[in-house]
Amino acid sequence: MNIEALHLEDIENPEHPSDFIPGEGYTVLILRLPEVQRDCVKVDSFAFVVEEGVCYFYDRERQKLEKLGSLTDMNRLLDNLTEKLIKDIQKYHYEIEQLEESLYENRLSGMFMQQWLSYKKDVSLIHRLLFHAAISFDLFITHHKKYEHFEELAYADLYEHMVRIRDLAKAAMDKLDNLYDFYRAKVDEKMNRNVYYLTILSGIFLPLTLMTGFFGMNTGGLPWTDDPDGTVKVILVSLLLELLFLIPFILQNMQKIKKFRPKR
């Protein structure tokens, strides 16, 4: 088989993006597909060369083209890969739904953002790879369907699987984005509540701080310095100032107090 040097370089390059390359008397199909492993998503590169109805597969370990068989054999190999990918992306959807339930039911763990980032990275990679793979595979089908022995229906079904995986990955990305927005809203609400409580606490101690600063001055002429009941009088004045501050504050902020009151 005479393959152009540039095409051979593309075939041997494991980082080459998914592509369909027509040549003189042959065609090259390169597909970069995800492989979901236990703790990550690995990217595998598959390169096929089709010449006169015979399909060759590039073995990256041996670094040579191996005869795979007919286009039916190629379809069978890719069909097994896409069937596994469909199950994997459905598993991602289930895990994301579990994360969504924990968020809605306030059963969040401290690992929410780590889980969210892990799912987002994986499904984004799957979507990106399948987006380009589906385009290249569609070009492959369009080129080969004019030949007599090309099983167009089988390859159309395989293309539909790729599109389904891509769309499922996109749906998972959208769901993760919605979860992040809801999570940020809950975090912001909690932060606003804490700031509000701190503001009330600061306001409560403001009159006391004023009184402490006033009577703590090292100057003469302060009231009640020689009065045996001076401490009691200072406490009464402080309580009076507290009431004068808190009553209008509570009346003005009654709606906010109801808003932040925990729901049973």
Buried (B, 14 or more C-beta within 10 A) or exposed (E): EEBEEEBBEBBBEEEBBBBBBEBEEBBBBBBBBBEBEEEEBEBEBBBBBBBEEBBBBBEBEEEEBEEBEBBBBBBBBBBEBBEEBBEBBEEBBEBBEEBBEBBEEEEBEEEBEEBBEBBBEBBBBBBBBBBBBBBBBBBBBEBBEEEEEBBEEBBEEBBEBBBBBBBBBBBBBEBBEEBBEEBEEBEEEEEEBEEBEEEBEEBBEEBBEEBEEEBEEEEEEEEBEEEEEBEEEBEEBBEEBBEEBBEEBEEEBEEEEEEBEEEE
